[in-house]
Amino acid sequence: MMKNKYIKILFLGIVMVLLVISVITYRNLKRYTDEVRLIRHSNDVFRSLEVVLSTIKDAETGHRGFQLTHDTAYLQPYRVSVKVLPLQLRALENLVSDNKAQSKQVDTLRQLVSYQFAIIQKILANAQRSALYMDRYESQLLLDGRENMNEIRALVHRINTVELGIYRKRIASESDIKAVAPLAMLGYGLVALAGITVLFVRILDALEKRRIAEEQLKMNLQELRTEVGIREFTQKTLRSVLDNSLSGIMALRAIRGKDGSIEDFEWTLANAVSEKMLGLERNALMGKRMLETYPKTRFEESWTIYKNVVETGQPAQFEKFQPAANNSWVHVTAVKVDDGFVVTVTDITRQKSQRLLLEERGLLLNEAEHLAKMGSWRWTEKSDELIWSDGLYTMLGKARETYTPTWESFLENVYADDRLRVEDFIREVKLSRKRLEIEYRVDEQGMLRHLSLAAKPTSPASDASVILGALIDITDRKLYENQLEKYTEELQRSNEDLEQFAYVASHDLQEPLRKIRAFGDRLAAKYGNKLEGQGVDYIQRMQSAAARMQTLIEDLLSFSRVSRGVAVPEVLDTAQVLSEVIEDLDAQVRREDAAVRVGIVPPIRGDKTQMKRLFQNIISNGIKFHKSGEKPVVEIRGHKEKGTLLNTRFGLSLADPEYAVITVKDNGIGFDEKYTEKIFTLFHRLHGRNEYEGTGIGLSICRKIVNNHKGFITAHSAENVGSEFIIILPAG
């Protein structure tokens, strides 16, 4: 016993010595590192001063170069200095903030620098206003700047000198520490080694005695292991059962006050699931108290329930929302055990969410039915039960609380002419196993409403049928349909009248026009040599106007024919159609020395005659509207594309699944894209007849042809660059 006490005293003494040595060593090292840090701090001050002075010099050099040359490139260093110098001065102020004398000198330096830059700004402003040579005002500014710059250099030198003195003191202190510290550490180490050696010898002796005592203990421990093993197996089995449970299980004992009342509960058991539900680590609850861990529990209903379970012995069940545990819902069952209780917690978040979702969907469906003026129903054949939605009660003017739905309800107020059809429909619904739908009218206080009644079995192959249905008020739709039908008939009749008028008028105009041209030709041939120059000019103008009128009438006839629609469409070889068009335009191609290049083009579906007219008009325009002195070039390419993609890209509503996209591009005079829609308008021209021949009908015919084929045409262009026409047609 005395030896153990002696070893402890010796050990404590050595620890104290080592502690003292450690403290002294730490102090020496800290002094050394502080001196090194301060030396580095002085070096940072030197560098910062040098950078500030260099930046000021750059600004001086820049503005002097600009004064001499008036070249703004020399102002780049000055502009950079204006941006970076405030940051550099702030960095310098931070470095000397622990030295009041140096801080005051840096403040003075900032003022001198601000004054210097003010002088430079005045010099630059004066240099931009005045001639190449300096005036007196500028000379005085330069003199002021030189004097101020000398003060800046002197001040920087003084700051540098002060910091240099501080730097030398720190170097001397660092050298002293560096010389003494190794010897001191060696002495301390030798003392510690001697103490450790004595302690080591004493410990060896104590360890031998301890070894003998441990041998004796092993025998006793072996006897305990068997009993402990049995208990551990039992505990592991119980723990495994608890941890593998899908529900959280916890046991708590009551903590009572002096008067016997329950003041708190303490956890004595908690499985892994329960701790996971609470968002805690494993074994985080054992031995902890409920109110200390969750103080807010005292003000919750669950606290009262737990106390009541322990006091009365009556089990309890309830649902609880846990915002701290990922906003989950749990079902809790509490049962008394001894002076406490066991609680089983089951996560019902999913079931709760589904229940809330069903409620929300029900509300949403009711709102949707109200907005859409509709209602839904369900009929179960086995029980002959008919269930209505809230919307259906509202539509039929019934109260849910007092009215029981029946099939006869659908027959109330049915218009007399429709009643038999509705009765047959109801009988068919009960017998049929397929979707059924009927539209009928109801008479409500002298006003007719149109309703649509639909029914569909949920499982057509099932014997025990459940039929779902809907009743929709389509009165507004019927009114719109009737109005649309009338408008369509009127528009169709108007279009037919216009087309007939254009066709007849064009035919009737051609006969007198042919006579005008024929008599004009005879007049020119028989009396041309007898007429004076003005008379000949009148005849030529008359003939030219008649020719233009003839062309215009022919174009109108073409437009009228195109407007009559499309024959049965056929799959066309686009390349072959283009080849025939180019052959028809051979004379124009040769006359203008044009090049027409055809790339890969997909087949299309349409009327061949109209397709030839479409491409002929566009290619002819590409050749006709060319730039003076430049050979016209027309390039034609194409590819297939999904209708949905084209609808998105061009804002269309194309119906076919696939379309051919053909582009016709030229290098002509182009046009401003603000006229893109106008060029497809009948008789619209962007140029006079004297510049380019034509009637202004060609592109109108093109759009009419494309519309006949349920396609789309547009153009992209730029003046003096060229145009590109994009034609979208059903793919073959």
TORLOSE-596756 format. One record per residue (C-alpha): residue in three letters; x, y, z; residue number from 1. Coordinates in steps of 0.1 Angstrom, whole numbers, plus 2048, in hexadecimal, padded with zeros to 3 digits. Layout:
<atoms>
residuo  px  py  pz  num
ala  X  Y  Z  NUM;
...
</atoms>
This chain:
<atoms>
residuo  px  py  pz  num
met  800  800  800  1;
met  81D  818  809  2;
lys  82E  80F  7E8  3;
asn  80F  817  7D4  4;
lys  80C  838  7E6  5;
tyr  831  83F  7E0  6;
ile  82D  837  7BB  7;
lys  80F  84E  7B8  8;
ile  822  86A  7C9  9;
leu  840  864  7B3  10;
phe  82A  863  794  11;
leu  818  883  79E  12;
gly  83A  894  7A4  13;
ile  847  88A  782  14;
val  826  895  771  15;
met  829  8B6  782  16;
val  84D  8BA  776  17;
leu  843  8B0  753  18;
leu  826  8C8  754  19;
val  83D  8E5  75F  20;
ile  856  8DB  744  21;
ser  83A  8DA  72B  22;
val  82D  8FC  736  23;
ile  84F  90C  734  24;
thr  856  8FC  712  25;
tyr  835  908  705  26;
arg  83C  92B  711  27;
asn  85E  92C  700  28;
leu  84F  91E  6E0  29;
lys  833  936  6E1  30;
arg  84B  953  6E6  31;
tyr  85F  947  6C9  32;
thr  841  943  6B2  33;
asp  834  965  6BD  34;
glu  855  975  6B4  35;
val  856  963  692  36;
arg  832  96F  68C  37;
leu  83B  993  694  38;
ile  859  992  67E  39;
arg  843  986  661  40;
his  82A  9A1  66A  41;
ser  846  9BB  666  42;
asn  84F  9AC  644  43;
asp  82B  9AF  63A  44;
val  82B  9D4  644  45;
phe  84B  9D9  62F  46;
arg  83B  9C8  611  47;
ser  81A  9DB  615  48;
leu  82C  9FD  616  49;
glu  840  9F3  5F7  50;
val  820  9E9  5E4  51;
val  80E  A09  5EE  52;
leu  82B  A1F  5E3  53;
ser  82F  A0B  5C2  54;
thr  80A  A0F  5BB  55;
ile  80C  A35  5C0  56;
lys  82A  A37  5A9  57;
asp  817  A23  58F  58;
ala  7FB  A3D  590  59;
glu  814  A59  58D  60;
thr  825  A49  56F  61;
gly  803  A42  55E  62;
his  7F6  A66  561  63;
arg  818  A75  556  64;
gly  818  A5E  538  65;
phe  7F5  A6A  52F  66;
gln  800  A8F  533  67;
leu  81C  A8A  51B  68;
thr  80A  A76  500  69;
his  7E5  A7A  507  70;
asp  7E3  A54  501  71;
thr  7C9  A45  519  72;
ala  7DC  A24  519  73;
tyr  7F4  A34  532  74;
leu  7D7  A3A  54A  75;
gln  7D2  A14  550  76;
pro  7EB  A12  56D  77;
tyr  7DA  A31  57D  78;
arg  7B8  A21  57A  79;
val  7C5  A00  589  80;
ser  7D5  A15  5A5  81;
val  7B4  A26  5AD  82;
lys  7A3  A04  5B2  83;
val  7BE  9F1  5C5  84;
leu  7CE  A0D  5DA  85;
pro  7B1  A10  5F4  86;
leu  7B3  9EA  5F9  87;
gln  7D9  9EC  5FE  88;
leu  7D6  A09  617  89;
arg  7BB  9F6  62A  90;
ala  7D2  9D7  62C  91;
leu  7EF  9ED  639  92;
glu  7D7  9FD  653  93;
asn  7CE  9DA  65F  94;
leu  7F3  9D0  662  95;
val  7FC  9EE  678  96;
ser  7DB  9EF  68C  97;
asp  7EE  9E3  6AB  98;
asn  806  A00  6AA  99;
lys  7F5  A22  6B0  100;
ala  813  A37  6A4  101;
gln  815  A23  684  102;
ser  7EF  A25  680  103;
lys  7F0  A4B  682  104;
gln  80C  A4C  667  105;
val  7F8  A35  650  106;
asp  7D9  A4B  655  107;
thr  7EF  A69  64A  108;
leu  7FC  A54  62C  109;
arg  7D7  A4D  622  110;
gln  7D0  A73  622  111;
leu  7EF  A7B  60E  112;
val  7E6  A60  5F4  113;
ser  7C3  A6D  5F1  114;
tyr  7D0  A90  5EC  115;
gln  7E9  A82  5D2  116;
phe  7CD  A71  5BE  117;
ala  7B8  A91  5C0  118;
ile  7D5  AA4  5B0  119;
ile  7D8  A89  595  120;
gln  7B3  A8B  58D  121;
lys  7B6  AB1  589  122;
ile  7D4  AAE  573  123;
leu  7C2  A94  55D  124;
ala  7A3  AA9  55B  125;
asn  7B8  AC8  551  126;
ala  7CC  AB3  538  127;
gln  7AC  AA8  526  128;
arg  79F  ACC  523  129;
ser  7BF  ADE  51A  130;
ala  7D8  ADB  4FC  131;
leu  7F6  AC5  4FA  132;
tyr  80C  ADD  50E  133;
met  808  AE2  534  134;
asp  7FA  B03  541  135;
arg  802  B14  562  136;
tyr  7E6  B03  575  137;
glu  7F2  AE0  56A  138;
ser  817  AE9  572  139;
gln  80C  AF4  595  140;
leu  7F9  AD3  599  141;
leu  818  AC0  58F  142;
leu  82D  AD3  5A9  143;
asp  813  ACC  5C4  144;
gly  812  AA8  5BA  145;
arg  839  AA5  5BC  146;
glu  83A  AB5  5DE  147;
asn  81E  A9F  5EB  148;
met  82F  A80  5DC  149;
asn  84F  A8A  5EF  150;
glu  83B  A8C  60F  151;
ile  82D  A69  607  152;
arg  850  A5A  602  153;
ala  85C  A6B  622  154;
leu  83F  A5E  636  155;
val  843  A3A  627  156;
his  868  A3D  631  157;
arg  85F  A46  655  158;
ile  846  A2A  658  159;
asn  85F  A12  64A  160;
thr  87A  A1F  662  161;
val  864  A1A  681  162;
glu  85A  9F7  675  163;
leu  87E  9EF  66F  164;
gly  887  9F7  693  165;
ile  86B  9E1  69F  166;
tyr  877  9C6  687  167;
arg  89A  9C6  695  168;
lys  88E  9C3  6B9  169;
arg  879  9A5  6AF  170;
ile  897  995  69D  171;
ala  8AD  99A  6BC  172;
ser  892  98B  6D3  173;
glu  88D  96D  6BC  174;
ser  8B2  966  6BC  175;
asp  8B4  966  6E2  176;
ile  897  94E  6E5  177;
lys  8A7  937  6CA  178;
ala  8C8  936  6DE  179;
val  8B9  92E  701  180;
ala  89C  917  6F8  181;
pro  8AF  8F8  6ED  182;
leu  8C5  8F7  70D  183;
ala  8A6  8FC  724  184;
met  893  8E0  712  185;
leu  8B1  8C8  716  186;
gly  8B3  8CF  73B  187;
tyr  88E  8CA  73F  188;
gly  88F  8AA  72B  189;
leu  8AB  89B  741  190;
val  898  8A2  761  191;
ala  879  892  752  192;
leu  88C  873  746  193;
ala  89B  86D  769  194;
gly  878  86F  779  195;
ile  869  858  75F  196;
thr  885  83E  764  197;
val  87E  83C  78A  198;
leu  859  83A  783  199;
phe  85E  81E  76A  200;
val  871  808  783  201;
arg  855  80D  79D  202;
ile  83A  805  784  203;
leu  84B  7E4  779  204;
asp  84B  7D9  79D  205;
ala  826  7E2  7A1  206;
leu  81D  7D1  780  207;
glu  82B  7B0  78C  208;
lys  816  7B0  7AB  209;
arg  7F8  7BA  797  210;
arg  7FE  79C  780  211;
ile  7FB  784  79D  212;
ala  7DB  794  7A8  213;
glu  7CC  792  785  214;
glu  7D3  76D  783  215;
gln  7BD  769  7A1  216;
leu  7A2  77F  792  217;
lys  7A1  76A  772  218;
met  794  74D  785  219;
asn  778  761  794  220;
leu  770  771  772  221;
gln  76D  750  761  222;
glu  751  747  778  223;
leu  73F  767  771  224;
arg  742  764  74B  225;
thr  72A  747  749  226;
glu  70F  759  75C  227;
val  715  779  748  228;
gly  714  767  727  229;
ile  6F1  759  72F  230;
arg  6E5  77C  739  231;
glu  6F5  78C  719  232;
phe  6E4  772  703  233;
thr  6C2  77A  713  234;
gln  6C8  7A0  70F  235;
lys  6D4  79C  6EA  236;
thr  6B5  788  6E2  237;
leu  69F  7A2  6F2  238;
arg  6B2  7BE  6E0  239;
ser  6B0  7AC  6BF  240;
val  68A  7A8  6C2  241;
leu  687  7CD  6CC  242;
asp  69E  7DB  6B0  243;
asn  68E  7C5  695  244;
ser  66B  7D2  69E  245;
leu  65C  7E9  684  246;
ser  64F  7FF  6A0  247;
gly  661  814  6B9  248;
ile  660  805  6DC  249;
met  66B  818  6FB  250;
ala  668  812  720  251;
leu  668  82F  739  252;
arg  666  82F  75F  253;
ala  655  84B  773  254;
ile  66A  864  787  255;
arg  655  86F  7A5  256;
gly  659  88D  7BC  257;
lys  658  88D  7E2  258;
asp  632  88F  7E2  259;
gly  630  870  7CB  260;
ser  624  882  7AC  261;
ile  634  87B  78A  262;
glu  64E  896  781  263;
asp  65F  885  763  264;
phe  665  864  751  265;
glu  687  854  74B  266;
trp  68F  83D  72D  267;
thr  69A  81A  738  268;
leu  697  80A  715  269;
ala  695  816  6F1  270;
asn  699  801  6D2  271;
ala  6AA  80D  6B2  272;
val  68A  816  69F  273;
ser  67E  82E  6BB  274;
glu  69F  841  6BC  275;
lys  69F  843  696  276;
met  67B  851  696  277;
leu  687  86C  6AF  278;
gly  6A6  873  699  279;
leu  6BF  869  6B4  280;
glu  6DE  853  6B4  281;
arg  6DE  830  6C2  282;
asn  6DB  82E  6E8  283;
ala  6D6  853  6EB  284;
leu  6B7  851  701  285;
met  6C2  838  71C  286;
gly  6C1  848  73E  287;
lys  6B5  869  732  288;
arg  695  87B  73F  289;
met  679  884  728  290;
leu  674  8A8  733  291;
glu  699  8AF  733  292;
thr  69D  8A1  70F  293;
tyr  67B  8AF  702  294;
pro  670  8CB  719  295;
lys  652  8D4  703  296;
thr  642  8B2  70A  297;
arg  635  8C0  72C  298;
phe  61D  8D6  718  299;
glu  612  8BB  700  300;
glu  5F4  8A4  703  301;
ser  60A  885  703  302;
trp  619  88F  725  303;
thr  5F7  88E  735  304;
ile  5EF  86C  724  305;
tyr  610  85C  730  306;
lys  609  867  754  307;
asn  5E6  85B  752  308;
val  5F1  838  745  309;
val  609  835  763  310;
glu  5F1  842  77D  311;
thr  5D2  82F  771  312;
gly  5E1  811  75F  313;
gln  5CA  816  741  314;
pro  5DC  812  71F  315;
ala  5D9  82F  707  316;
gln  5DD  835  6E1  317;
phe  5E0  855  6CD  318;
glu  5F0  865  6AE  319;
lys  60B  87E  6B1  320;
phe  61C  896  698  321;
gln  642  899  69B  322;
pro  650  8B7  689  323;
ala  673  8B1  697  324;
ala  674  88E  688  325;
asn  670  897  663  326;
asn  64C  8A3  668  327;
ser  640  87F  66E  328;
trp  620  871  67C  329;
val  621  854  696  330;
his  607  83E  6A7  331;
val  60F  83A  6CC  332;
thr  604  81E  6E3  333;
ala  60D  822  709  334;
val  609  805  722  335;
lys  612  806  747  336;
val  62F  7F0  753  337;
asp  638  7F2  779  338;
asp  63C  817  782  339;
gly  640  822  75E  340;
phe  634  819  73B  341;
val  63D  809  71A  342;
val  636  81D  6FB  343;
thr  633  80F  6D8  344;
val  637  829  6BC  345;
thr  62D  821  698  346;
asp  635  838  67B  347;
ile  615  83F  668  348;
thr  622  85D  653  349;
arg  61B  84B  632  350;
gln  5F7  841  63C  351;
lys  5F1  864  64A  352;
ser  5FE  874  62A  353;
gln  5E9  85E  614  354;
arg  5CA  866  629  355;
leu  5D1  88B  627  356;
leu  5D8  888  601  357;
leu  5B7  877  5FC  358;
glu  5A6  893  60F  359;
glu  5B8  8AD  5FA  360;
arg  5B0  89B  5DA  361;
gly  58B  89A  5E4  362;
leu  58B  8C0  5EA  363;
leu  59D  8C5  5C9  364;
leu  585  8AF  5B7  365;
asn  567  8C2  5C6  366;
glu  577  8E3  5BB  367;
ala  57E  8D6  598  368;
glu  55B  8C9  594  369;
his  54D  8EB  59F  370;
leu  563  8FE  586  371;
ala  55C  8E5  56A  372;
lys  536  8E4  571  373;
met  537  8BE  575  374;
gly  531  8A3  58E  375;
ser  53B  87E  591  376;
trp  529  85F  59E  377;
arg  52F  83A  5A6  378;
trp  516  81D  5A4  379;
thr  51D  7FB  5B5  380;
glu  509  7DF  5A4  381;
lys  50A  7C8  5C2  382;
ser  4FB  7E0  5DB  383;
asp  4E9  7F6  5C1  384;
glu  4F9  814  5D3  385;
leu  4FC  835  5C0  386;
ile  515  84E  5CE  387;
trp  517  872  5C2  388;
ser  533  88C  5C5  389;
asp  52D  8AE  5D4  390;
gly  52E  8BD  5B1  391;
leu  512  8A6  5A5  392;
tyr  4FC  8B1  5C3  393;
thr  502  8D5  5B9  394;
met  4FB  8D0  594  395;
leu  4DA  8BE  59B  396;
gly  4D0  8D6  5B6  397;
lys  4CF  8BC  5D2  398;
ala  4DA  8BE  5F7  399;
arg  4F3  8A3  602  400;
glu  4E5  8A2  625  401;
thr  4C1  89C  61B  402;
tyr  4C1  88B  5F9  403;
thr  4C8  866  5F0  404;
pro  4D5  862  5CC  405;
thr  4C1  84C  5B4  406;
trp  4C2  845  58F  407;
glu  4A1  857  58C  408;
ser  4B3  877  596  409;
phe  4C3  878  573  410;
leu  4A0  878  563  411;
glu  494  897  576  412;
asn  48D  8B4  55F  413;
val  499  8A1  540  414;
tyr  48C  8B1  520  415;
ala  46E  89D  513  416;
asp  47F  895  4F1  417;
asp  49E  886  503  418;
arg  48D  873  520  419;
leu  48B  851  50E  420;
arg  4AF  853  504  421;
val  4BA  85A  528  422;
glu  4A5  83D  535  423;
asp  4B4  825  51C  424;
phe  4D7  832  525  425;
ile  4D1  82B  54A  426;
arg  4C5  807  543  427;
glu  4E3  802  52C  428;
val  4FB  80E  547  429;
lys  4EF  7F4  55F  430;
leu  4F2  7D8  545  431;
ser  510  7E2  531  432;
arg  535  7DD  538  433;
lys  542  7F8  522  434;
arg  546  81E  522  435;
leu  526  831  51A  436;
glu  51E  856  515  437;
ile  4FF  86A  50D  438;
glu  4F7  88F  509  439;
tyr  4D4  89B  511  440;
arg  4C1  8BA  51B  441;
val  4AF  8C4  53B  442;
asp  494  8DF  53E  443;
glu  499  8F5  55D  444;
gln  47F  910  561  445;
gly  47B  914  53B  446;
met  4A1  914  534  447;
leu  4B2  8F7  522  448;
arg  4D3  8EA  530  449;
his  4E9  8D1  51E  450;
leu  4F8  8B5  533  451;
ser  510  898  52B  452;
leu  50C  878  53F  453;
ala  529  85F  53C  454;
ala  52E  83D  54C  455;
lys  54C  824  54D  456;
pro  550  803  560  457;
thr  56F  802  576  458;
ser  575  7DD  56C  459;
pro  565  7D3  54C  460;
ala  56D  7AE  551  461;
ser  560  7AC  574  462;
asp  53E  79D  57D  463;
ala  538  7B4  59B  464;
ser  539  7D5  588  465;
val  540  7F7  596  466;
ile  537  813  57E  467;
leu  546  836  57F  468;
gly  537  853  56D  469;
ala  535  879  569  470;
leu  51B  893  561  471;
ile  527  8B2  550  472;
asp  515  8D2  548  473;
ile  51D  8D9  523  474;
thr  504  8F5  51D  475;
asp  520  90F  516  476;
arg  532  8F7  500  477;
lys  513  8F0  4EB  478;
leu  50D  915  4E7  479;
tyr  531  91A  4DB  480;
glu  52E  8FC  4C3  481;
asn  50E  90A  4B4  482;
gln  51D  92D  4B0  483;
leu  53D  91E  4A1  484;
glu  529  909  489  485;
lys  516  928  47D  486;
tyr  537  93C  47A  487;
thr  547  91F  466  488;
glu  529  91C  44E  489;
glu  52A  942  449  490;
leu  54F  943  443  491;
gln  54E  925  42B  492;
arg  532  935  418  493;
ser  546  956  417  494;
asn  566  945  40B  495;
glu  553  932  3F0  496;
asp  543  953  3E4  497;
leu  565  965  3E4  498;
glu  576  948  3D1  499;
gln  55A  946  3B7  500;
phe  55B  96B  3B3  501;
ala  581  96C  3AE  502;
tyr  57F  94F  395  503;
val  562  95D  381  504;
ala  56F  981  382  505;
ser  591  975  376  506;
his  582  962  358  507;
asp  56B  97F  34F  508;
leu  589  998  350  509;
gln  59F  983  339  510;
glu  589  987  31A  511;
pro  589  9AE  318  512;
leu  5AE  9AE  323  513;
arg  5B7  997  305  514;
lys  5A4  9AF  2EE  515;
ile  5B7  9CD  2FD  516;
arg  5D8  9BC  2F7  517;
ala  5CE  9B0  2D3  518;
phe  5C2  9D3  2C8  519;
gly  5E1  9E2  2D9  520;
asp  5F7  9CB  2C4  521;
arg  5E4  9D4  2A4  522;
leu  5E6  9F9  2AC  523;
ala  60C  9F6  2B2  524;
ala  611  9E2  293  525;
lys  5FC  9F7  27B  526;
tyr  600  A1A  288  527;
gly  620  A18  29C  528;
asn  635  A2A  281  529;
lys  61B  A45  27E  530;
leu  619  A4E  2A3  531;
glu  630  A66  2B4  532;
gly  646  A5C  2D1  533;
gln  62C  A63  2EC  534;
gly  612  A4E  2D9  535;
val  629  A31  2D7  536;
asp  631  A35  2FC  537;
tyr  60B  A34  304  538;
ile  607  A14  2F0  539;
gln  625  A04  302  540;
arg  617  A0E  324  541;
met  5F5  A00  31B  542;
gln  604  9DF  310  543;
ser  61A  9DD  32F  544;
ala  5FC  9E4  346  545;
ala  5E7  9CA  333  546;
ala  603  9B0  337  547;
arg  605  9B7  35D  548;
met  5DF  9B4  35F  549;
gln  5E1  993  34D  550;
thr  5FB  986  365  551;
leu  5E7  992  383  552;
ile  5C7  981  376  553;
glu  5DA  960  371  554;
asp  5E9  962  394  555;
leu  5C6  969  3A2  556;
leu  5B9  94B  38F  557;
ser  5D5  936  39E  558;
phe  5CE  943  3C1  559;
ser  5A9  93B  3BC  560;
arg  5B1  917  3B0  561;
val  5C8  912  3CE  562;
ser  5AD  91F  3E6  563;
arg  596  903  3DA  564;
gly  5AA  8EA  3EF  565;
val  5BF  8CB  3E8  566;
ala  5B8  8AC  3D5  567;
val  5BF  88B  3E5  568;
pro  5E2  88F  3F3  569;
glu  5FD  876  3E8  570;
val  621  86F  3F3  571;
leu  638  884  3DD  572;
asp  65D  880  3D5  573;
thr  667  8A3  3DF  574;
ala  688  8A1  3CC  575;
gln  676  897  3AC  576;
val  65D  8B4  3B1  577;
leu  679  8CD  3B5  578;
ser  68B  8BF  397  579;
glu  66C  8C6  381  580;
val  668  8E9  390  581;
ile  68C  8F1  388  582;
glu  687  8E5  365  583;
asp  669  8FB  361  584;
leu  67D  919  36D  585;
asp  69A  911  355  586;
ala  696  931  341  587;
gln  697  947  360  588;
val  6B4  934  36E  589;
arg  6C8  938  34E  590;
arg  6BE  95D  34A  591;
glu  6CA  966  36D  592;
asp  6E7  94E  36D  593;
ala  6D9  93F  38D  594;
ala  6E3  920  3A1  595;
val  6C8  90A  3B1  596;
arg  6D6  8EF  3C9  597;
val  6C1  8D4  3D7  598;
gly  6CD  8C0  3F5  599;
ile  6BC  8A2  407  600;
val  697  8A8  409  601;
pro  67D  890  419  602;
pro  65E  885  407  603;
ile  63E  899  40D  604;
arg  618  891  40B  605;
gly  603  8A9  3F6  606;
asp  5F5  8B4  3D5  607;
lys  611  8B3  3BB  608;
thr  604  8D0  3A6  609;
gln  602  8E7  3C4  610;
met  624  8DC  3D1  611;
lys  634  8E4  3B0  612;
arg  624  907  3B1  613;
leu  62F  90C  3D5  614;
phe  654  904  3CE  615;
gln  653  916  3AC  616;
asn  648  937  3BC  617;
ile  661  936  3D8  618;
ile  67F  92B  3C2  619;
ser  675  945  3A7  620;
asn  674  960  3C2  621;
gly  697  956  3CF  622;
ile  6A5  95A  3AB  623;
lys  691  97A  3A3  624;
phe  699  98E  3C3  625;
his  6C0  98B  3BF  626;
lys  6DA  9A5  3C6  627;
ser  6E8  9B9  3A9  628;
gly  709  9AB  39C  629;
glu  706  98B  3B0  630;
lys  6FB  969  3A2  631;
pro  6DC  95C  3B4  632;
val  6E0  93C  3C7  633;
val  6C2  928  3D5  634;
glu  6C8  90B  3ED  635;
ile  6AD  8F2  3F7  636;
arg  6B0  8D9  414  637;
gly  699  8C5  42A  638;
his  694  8AD  447  639;
lys  679  89C  45B  640;
glu  66E  8A8  47D  641;
lys  655  89F  497  642;
gly  635  8B3  497  643;
thr  637  8B9  4BD  644;
leu  65A  8C9  4BA  645;
leu  64E  8E0  49E  646;
asn  62F  8EA  4B2  647;
thr  647  8F4  4CF  648;
arg  660  906  4B8  649;
phe  647  91A  4A3  650;
gly  629  91C  4BA  651;
leu  613  906  4A3  652;
ser  5F9  8EC  4A8  653;
leu  602  8D3  48D  654;
ala  5EF  8B2  48E  655;
asp  604  899  47B  656;
pro  620  886  48E  657;
glu  63B  88E  475  658;
tyr  642  8AA  45C  659;
ala  65B  8B2  440  660;
val  66D  8D3  447  661;
ile  67B  8E1  426  662;
thr  68F  901  425  663;
val  695  916  405  664;
lys  6B2  92E  40B  665;
asp  6BF  94A  3F3  666;
asn  6DA  964  3F2  667;
gly  6C3  980  3E6  668;
ile  6BA  9A2  3F2  669;
gly  6A7  996  410  670;
phe  68E  9AA  423  671;
asp  687  9B8  446  672;
glu  678  99C  45C  673;
lys  65D  9B4  468  674;
tyr  64D  9AE  446  675;
thr  64D  988  44A  676;
glu  627  985  44D  677;
lys  61F  9A1  433  678;
ile  632  98F  417  679;
phe  618  973  418  680;
thr  5FB  98C  415  681;
leu  5E9  98F  3F3  682;
phe  5F6  9AA  3DC  683;
his  611  9B5  3F6  684;
arg  632  9BF  3E6  685;
leu  652  9CC  3F7  686;
his  660  9DA  3D7  687;
gly  652  9EE  3B9  688;
arg  648  9DF  398  689;
asn  665  9F2  387  690;
glu  67F  9E0  39D  691;
tyr  671  9BC  39C  692;
glu  654  9AE  388  693;
gly  637  99C  398  694;
thr  614  9A0  3A6  695;
gly  618  99A  3CC  696;
ile  603  97A  3CA  697;
gly  61E  95F  3C8  698;
leu  626  95B  3ED  699;
ser  600  95E  3F6  700;
ile  5FB  93F  3DF  701;
cys  618  92E  3F1  702;
arg  608  933  414  703;
lys  5E6  928  407  704;
ile  5F6  908  3F9  705;
val  608  901  41A  706;
asn  5E8  908  42E  707;
asn  5D4  8F0  417  708;
his  5ED  8D5  421  709;
lys  5EA  8DD  446  710;
gly  60E  8E9  447  711;
phe  620  909  44F  712;
ile  637  922  43D  713;
thr  64C  93F  44A  714;
ala  66C  951  441  715;
his  68C  95E  451  716;
ser  69E  97A  43F  717;
ala  6B7  997  442  718;
glu  6BB  9B4  42A  719;
asn  6D7  9AF  411  720;
val  6DF  98D  41F  721;
gly  6C3  976  411  722;
ser  6A4  964  41B  723;
glu  69B  941  428  724;
phe  678  933  424  725;
ile  66E  917  43C  726;
ile  653  900  42F  727;
ile  643  8E6  446  728;
leu  62E  8CB  434  729;
pro  620  8A9  43E  730;
ala  63C  88F  439  731;
gly  636  874  41F  732;
</atoms>
